[in-house]
Amino acid sequence: MKGFRHRNIVRVRNFEVDWQGIVHNAVYLQYFETGRFEYLRTTGYLLETLSVNRNSRVVLARNEVDYLHPAKFDDELEI
C-alpha cells in the first residue's frame, strides 16, 4: 500500500463484533465499501444518490477476502 495515496481510518464499533469481540466477516465488506466511497469523495466524484446509482460504471460481481488476523473491538483499521 506504499504507492497508494488514499487511506481511510475506521474504528471497530461494539455492534460490529461477535461475542468474542472479533469483527464479523460480513462487516469487512462494509469497511471496503466505506473506503471506496471515501476514495471517490477525495477524487472529486459527485456523491449524490442519482450519481452513485446511475452514473457509476463499477459493478461489484465478486468479493474475496484473505484474513491475516482478526480485527477486534475498538481496533483502528486503515482501509
C-alpha positions in Angstrom: 0.0 0.0 0.0 3.0 2.3 -0.1 2.2 3.6 -3.5 -1.5 4.1 -2.9 -2.1 7.6 -1.5 -5.7 7.3 -0.2 -6.2 6.0 3.3 -9.3 5.8 5.4 -9.3 5.0 9.1 -12.2 3.3 10.8 -12.6 2.2 14.4 -14.3 -1.1 15.2 -17.6 -0.4 17.0 -19.3 -2.7 19.5 -22.1 -3.8 17.2 -19.7 -5.0 14.5 -18.2 -7.7 16.7 -19.3 -11.2 17.9 -19.4 -12.4 21.5 -15.6 -12.9 21.3 -15.0 -9.3 20.4 -13.9 -10.2 16.8 -15.3 -8.4 13.8 -18.0 -10.4 11.9 -16.8 -11.4 8.4 -19.6 -9.5 6.6 -18.6 -6.2 8.3 -15.3 -6.2 6.4 -17.3 -5.7 3.2 -18.9 -2.7 4.7 -15.5 -1.3 5.6 -14.4 -1.8 1.9 -17.4 0.0 0.7 -16.8 2.9 3.0 -13.2 3.0 1.7 -14.4 3.1 -1.9 -16.8 5.9 -1.2 -14.2 7.9 0.7 -11.8 7.4 -2.2 -14.4 8.7 -4.7 -15.0 11.7 -2.4 -11.3 12.6 -2.4 -11.1 12.4 -6.2 -13.9 14.9 -6.6 -16.6 12.5 -7.8 -20.1 13.8 -7.2 -21.5 11.7 -4.5 -25.3 12.1 -4.8 -27.9 9.3 -4.8 -28.5 9.7 -8.5 -24.9 9.9 -9.5 -24.0 6.8 -7.5 -26.9 4.8 -8.7 -26.9 5.9 -12.4 -23.5 7.2 -13.3 -21.3 4.7 -11.6 -19.9 2.2 -14.0 -18.5 -0.1 -11.3 -20.3 -3.3 -10.8 -19.1 -5.5 -8.0 -19.5 -9.1 -9.1 -17.3 -10.9 -6.6 -15.6 -10.4 -3.3 -12.7 -12.3 -1.9 -11.0 -11.6 1.5 -7.8 -13.1 2.8 -7.9 -12.6 6.6 -4.4 -12.1 8.0 -5.5 -11.7 11.6 -8.8 -10.8 13.3 -9.9 -7.2 13.9 -11.3 -6.7 17.4 -13.5 -4.2 19.2 -12.0 -0.7 19.3 -9.2 -1.5 16.9 -8.3 1.2 14.5 -8.2 -0.1 10.9 -6.6 1.5 7.9 -8.6 0.9 4.7 
